[in-house]
Amino acid sequence: MRALLESDTGFYYLIGLFTIAVFLVSLAALAILGPAGLGAAELGGLVVGFLVFMLVYFISIAVHRLEEGDGT
């Protein structure tokens, strides 16, 4: 884990994984604690939007690696 934190790219990957974990916990909390629950339309919109966001995030990390020449 320490090796990941030594490079910018590794740090960005860890932040991405942390963001995914927070999203999953918040979805579970919303489904359990929400007064009307979580419908299929709401769930689909949230998940698709989040997946598009994470796709762009990880593509930007790949571009950063190519620009910097960071092979790690």
Buried (B, 14 or more C-beta within 10 A) or exposed (E): EEEBEEBBBBEBBEEBEEBBEEBEEEBEEBEEEEEEEBEEEBBEEBEEEBEEEBEEBEEEBEEEBEEEEEEE
